[in-house]
Amino acid sequence: MRLNEFLNIKYPIIQGGMANIATGEFAAAVSNAGGLGLIASGGFDAERIREEIKICRLKTDKPFGVNLMLMNPDVDNIAKMLVEEKVDVITTGAGSPEKYVDAWKEVGTKVIPVVSSVALAKRMERMGVDAVIAEGGESGGHVGEMTTMALVPMVVDAVEIPVIAAGGIADGRQMVAAMALGAIGVQVGTCLLVAEECPIHENYKLAVIKAKDNGTVVTGRSSGAPVRVIKNNMAREYLKLEGQNVPREELEQLTLGSLRKAVIDGDAKMGSLMAGQVCGLIKEIKPVAKILEELYEGAKEELSKLYQASI
Ligand code: TUI
């Protein structure tokens, strides 16, 4: 079964969480364009997310979801609020949703955690989740160690539930590759940063377009809070702080605080511009509908080329 049938959407494409970026309005734009839009919870409290869910429901009649960032200080309240709101889908990131899965499943929500290892994927399957998103370290934001190319087929072999691929996917070639690895669909984030509807400062979008193949870096590897961002003064400063025994929580706050600086103020030098390695493939700002259509149609075209060429 393909992800679009599984979620009752047009394209087998889920939007990534994108803390401080993916509002209800943006998630609705993604869902209206045929993907699964997600409201991000990183940086928001439970009541703010409830408001965003309301906005999303006003702006779309298509399925949408919420991404629960498990390091959010208000995580317990958000998890409880999500039981009340009965959203279509909950994806989770940056931790294990163990405590909450049963309550969400009971109200009919599809639960799809992001995992960065085979062991986590198996643990999630035992918990009774509906699918997992196997996310490679090419992605933006909080990252694991494995690459998408290595992780996805290992997770596909290790679990019976459907697997969605994420990390390093921005065009049709990469989408076909993800399906060839056994994924039923993909999750994308970086290519949506440059959507016209994406509510980030234009400087952030321009930095994504300007970044080349080596334009991102992972900060926080040594302190246990690895986050991929566009290389700038902030990233260099963070890397320096890491060597000075600054507590993990403080570094996380620094990252989230400076994420807002990038998203709202457009501070491309001192803001934390979370983005994946695929930045180098992204060339222009476009409507979200065009980004999703080109990704899907591009994948179909690449697949037929592969079929004709054989190997
Ligand atoms: O969550 C993400 N990406 C994110 S979250 C985020 S907000 C943030 N801001 C500042 C500091 C940190 C985060 C930005 N980007 N991706 C999904 C993901 N989840 N990747 C890896 C994991 C993961 C890691 C550990 C999932 C589960 C896990 O479990 C640990 C355990 O054993 O409980």
Boltz pocket constraint, residues with backbone or C-beta under 6 A from the ligand:
constraints:
  - pocket:
      binder: B
      contacts: [[A, 17], [A, 19], [A, 42], [A, 69], [A, 71], [A, 92], [A, 93], [A, 94], [A, 95], [A, 96], [A, 114], [A, 115], [A, 116], [A, 120], [A, 135], [A, 140], [A, 141], [A, 142], [A, 143], [A, 144], [A, 225], [A, 226], [A, 227], [A, 252], [A, 255], [A, 256], [A, 274]]
      max_distance: 6.0
